[in-house]
Amino acid sequence: MKIVFLDAATLGETPLDEIAALGELVTYPFSTRAEALERVGDCEVLIVNKVRVDEELLSRAPRLRLICESATGVNNIDLEAAAARGIPVRNAAGYSTEAVVQSTFMHLLSLAGFAPYFDDCVKSGRYSAGTLFCDISHPYPELGGKTLGVIGMGTIGTRVAAVASAFGMHVVYYSTSGTSHNTDYPSVPLEALLRQSDAVTIHAPLNARTKGLIGAAELRQMKPSAFLLNLGRGGIVDEAALAQAVDEGVIAGAALDVFVSEPLPADHPLLHVRHPERFRFTPHVAWASREALGRLVHQVAENIRGTVLEM
């Protein structure tokens, strides 16, 4: 059985031994469109992360028996075209929950605690050159007693809420699906969540309900002392409006792990703000802990075992 991974570099140096043990594994760090069309000719199991799988590519893969998405979202795969050819599509779910939760609080604690400022205070020598035993210039807020608004109370949002509760935070949420199925925390309209929250964190998929959900008008509804975090998907937040709002003090700060265009263009407004100290960015890595990457590879291997090897 030939297994082809068209963009294996998306998993870095994570060992793929468990997948390789199931057949002849051929990996390519990246694949252009032309290369992808050429490389699937004799593959039986196709693994992709961001490579587009559509009718044209499927027509070039007459032996294909399974498509494995090495992520949760399958928006890069034409599911109808695959189904029409009888080719199952399997994704990986839940592998990155703990990683994203950890990254969420890394960003929130850094913003609330002025972490870069205090770190630089010591490393730059300002602390050593001072006369006081401490730098008291940036008193920071405690999370306990504050309100966290969670947009998207799925698996990740629920874990974020639980950790926030352990910090002594009050949690409210807005259901982007409209179901409000979680009864452990109050479900509120979006406007109410924005107005009462000291920090708002986004853990929702990008779809018709969430695209452009947070724009200039919504940012103006937030407290001037509030933070906005997006660890869901780029496109949920109007990035230009966010850059302006944080720069102008409409809200106190923001943290983003996801962007509309990835990688982030060098001329993007977020990279040319007047107050970069109010922002925290990570390059779409909240999902990519060592453990999460290992779980992801295991799930892909399980999908192959449970689908192709049982046919």
Residue, then its C-alpha position, 0 to 999 in steps of 0.5 A: m500500500k502506497i501512502v503519500f503525504l504531500d505537505a509533510a513539513t506541516l508536521g515539522e520533525t515529528p516522527l512518522d514511524e507509526i504511519a510508515a509501518l502501515g505501507e510504503l510511505v512517501t513524503y514531500p515537504f511541500s507540493t505545488r499544485a503541479e507537483a501534487l497532481e503528478r505525485v498522486g498517480d499511484c497512491e492509495v492513501l493520501i495525507v494532506n494538511k493544506v494541499r487542495v484536494d478537488e476533482e482534478l486531483l482525484s482524477r489523477a489518483p485512480r488507485l486512491r482509497l482514502i484521504c487523511e486530513s492531518a488536521t481537524g478542518v477539511n475545508n481544503i478537500d472537496l468532500e462531494a467529489a470524494a464521496a462521488r468516487g467512493i473515497p472516504v475522508r478522515n480527519a483528526a479531532g481533539y488532538s490539540t485541545e490541551a495545547v490550544v488551552q495552554s496557548t490561550f492562557m500563555h497569551l492571556l497571562s502575558l497580556a495581563g502580566f506585562a510579561p515582556y516589559f518585566d522580562d526586559c526590565v531585568k535583562s536590559g539592566r534597568y532593574s540593576a540600575g534602579t534604586l527600588f527593590c522592585d519596578i512598580s511602574h506596571p501594576y497588573p490586574e489579577l484574573g480572579g474575579k474578572t469575567l472571561g467571555v468565550i466565543g465558541m463553547g466546543t471542546i476547546g472552549t469548554r476546557v478554557a472555561a474550566v481553567a479560567s474557573a480555576f483562576g477564579m474567573h467568572v465565565v460567560y459564553y456566546s454560542t456561534s451555532g445557536t445551540s447553547h448546549n453547555t449548561d455549566y456557564p451562562s450563555v449570553p448574546l454576543e453584545a452582552l458578552l462583549r460589554q461585560s467581559d474583561a477578556v474575550t477568547i475565540h475558539a470557533p470555526l470559520n463559517a457563515r455564522t462567524k466570518g467577520l463576527i468581530g469588527a470595529a463596532e463590536l470592538r467598541q462595545m468592549k471595555p477599554s481595559a479588556f483583551l481580545l484573543n483569537l485562537g480560532r480561525g483568521g477571518i473571525v476578527d477584522e484584523a485592520a479594525l483590531a489593529q486600529a482599536v488596540d492602537e487607539g486604546v479602544i481595548a487594552g490589548a490583543a493576542l492572535d495565533v491565526f490570521v486571514s492570510e498565513p503566513l502574515p504578509a509583511d505589509h499587514p497593519l498588525l505589523h505596523v502598529r504604534h503600540p506593539e507592546r499591546f499585542r501578542f502574536t504566535p504564528h499559528v502554532a497553538w495546536a502544535s505542542r510535541e504531545a499534540l503532534g504525536r497524537l495527530v500522527h497516531q490518529v492518522a495511523e488509526n484512520i488508515r488502520g480502521t479504514v483501508l486495512e479493514m476494507 
